């Protein structure tokens, strides 16, 4: 049965490409900024990335390490805790793993799971994903009191992967609303990708982007968002 489904989806993917259905409209970034409450006395930021194979293979986390914010604070360390194939229902286990690795000393976290939430075979319904995200954010804040939380939409997909994730953009839109509802920040990676061609060079397997291209698209925007999140705390003379 799985083979039959795969063959059917492959045929549909070819048809989608032929008909030009893999085109994506340009999007204005829907970033959400929530000022951080956490005090960082020494100006050294520890950043945590939790997510899927996208985070596991990404270059952008290491590009953020060592970056200095405009006010002088520095991203001293970046920890990546990621599981290929994971959707947001696995967030709790990954948060627990992150605590074991970091000892609880993290100031800001970036979380991405939506690309796998949207998978027809191994993902979640939008309602299930919404509830699981609320739970994940709650668990993250319990594990790291006063942590600044950034939710992240990531890349579109193409070909067969697009057929497997027909509601991906809606999952991304839900994540924007979840950020607003929970008081989290959000980095809209989907919007950054909407200005870039989706082809074999950028998405070789239709799902995972070329890490260097991805990092080029995300780096400046993520640094800018982190600066905005910490702006009030960073500029306060009582905190640094």
N, C-alpha and C positions, 0 to 999 in steps of 0.2 A: 504493500500500500504506500509506504513512504517513497518507494522508487517511482510509483505512478504519479504521486503528488509532485515529486521533484521534476519529473519529465514535463508535466503540465505547466508548472511554474516556469521552467526554462523556456518553454514555448511562448508563454505569456510575456516573459522578459524580452525575448527577441522581438515580439510584436510591439511592446512598449517602446523599445529603442527605435524601431522602424517608424513608428507613428510620432516619434518625438515627445513621448509622454514623460521623459526623464528630465525635461527642462524645469528649472526652478526659478521663480520670480525673485527679484532682489527685495530684501527685507531691511527695514531700518532696525538697528539694534534695539532690543527691548530690555536692556540692562536695568537691573534694580539695585539701588544703592541704599544700604542701611548702615548708618554710622556704628562703629564698633564701640562696645561698652568696656572691653577688657583693657586693663592698665598694663603697660609694658614698660617697666621702670628703666630698663637698660637699652631700650630701643632696638632690641634684637628679636626679630619675628621668626617663629617656627611655624611652618606651613605644612599642612597635611592634605594629601590628595587621595580620595577614596573613589573607586569606580571599577570599570570593566577593562577588557583588553585594550581599549583606547588609551586609558591612563597607563596601563602596564607597559605599552610600547612607545609612549609619547616622549618627545624631546622637550616639550615646553616646560615641564616641571624643573628639569635641570637648568634650563635657561633662566628661570626665576631665581634660582639659588644664587646668593651673593649680590643680587640687585639692590641698589640703594634707592629709597624713596626720596622725593624732593625735600622732605623735611629733615632728612638725615638718618632716619631709621633704615635698617637693613634686613632683608630676608636672609637670615643666617643659615637656615636648614630647611630642606624639603623632604618629607617622608611620603612615599607612595605605597599604598596598600590597595591592591587591585586583584580582581579575580576574573579571568577570561570567561565570558558567558554569563556573568552574574547580572541579575536584574536587581531592582531596589529591595526586593524581599530578602536579599543577602546582606543588606547594609549593616544590620545589627551584628552579625558575625564578624564583618570586616572592621567595624568600629571597635569591637572587643579586641581584635587582633592588633589594631593600631595602638590601643592603650598599652597592651603588653610590649609593643615595640618602643613606644615613645615615653612611657612612664607618666603619661598624662600632661606633659609639658608642651601643649600646642596652642597657638594663638588664633589661627585661622584655618579653615578647612574648605576645600573645593570638592564637591561631590557630583559625579555624573553616572547615571544608570539608564537614562531614558531610551537610549538606542536599543537596549535589550528588553526594556519594558514593552516596547512596541512589537516585538517578534511574535508572529502568529502562533508559532509552535512552542516556544519556551518562555514567552513573556507573560504579561498581565493585562487584564482589561484596564481601561482608563480609570475606572472607579477603584479597582484593586490597587493600581499604581498610586493613585492619589492618596489613599489611606496609608499605604506602605511608606510613602514619602513623609507624610506627617509623623508617622512613628519613627522613621529614621532620624529626622531632624530633632525630635524629642530625645531620642537615645544619645545622639551626638552631643547635645547640650547638657545632658545629665553626666556624660562621661568627661566633658571638658567645660566646666562652668564658665560663662561669659565668653565663650568662643565666638568668633565672627564666622558666619556660615555663608558660603557662596555656592549656590546651585549652578549647574552648567548644562546648557544645551550644547550638542556637538554637531557633527557633520550630517548632511543628508546622505542618502545612499543611492545606488543606481543598479540597474539591471535586475537580476534575480533577487538581490537583497532589498530592492525597492518593493518588489511584489510581496516579499515576506513581511514587510513593515508598512502596510498601506496607511496606517494612522500615525506614523512617526511625527509628522509636523504637529498633529493635535496633542500628542504626548508632550512635545516641546512647549506648545502653548499652555498646556496645563501646568507645566513646571514654572512658567512665568507667574501664573496666578498663585501657585503654591508658595512661591517666594514672597509675594505680596501679603498673603494670608498669614504666614508664619513669622514675618519680620526678618526673613533672610535676604541676602543679596543674590543677584543672578548675573552671570555672564552669558550672553547670547552668542554662542559659537555658531549656531545655525545661520544667523544673520551674516556673520563674517564670511561663511562659505557661500552665501547666496550671490556674492559678487565674483566668485571664482568658478572657472569651468570644472565640471565633473566629468572626468574622462579616465583613461587607463593610467595616465601619469599621476593624477591626483588621488584616485581611488582604485588601485590596481585590482583588488578583489571585489570591488563594489561596496565594501563595508569599512575597511580600515584605510584611513588616509595616509599618504606619504608623510612620515613624521616630521620631516624638515619643512614641507609646505604647511602642514598644520601649525607648527611652531611659529612660522613666519606670520600666519594669520592671527594667532592668538596672543603672542607675547606682549605687544604694545598695549592691547586692550586690557589684558589681565593686570599688567602693572598699573595702568591708569585706574582700573576699578579698585585694586587694593589700596592705592593712594587715596581714593575717594572714601573708601570704607574707614580708613584710619586717620583721615585728615584732622578731625576735631581732636582726637586723642593725641595725635602726633604733634600738633601745634600747641598743645597745652603745656605751659611751663611747669605745671605741677606734676606732670607725668613723665618728664624727660629732663 
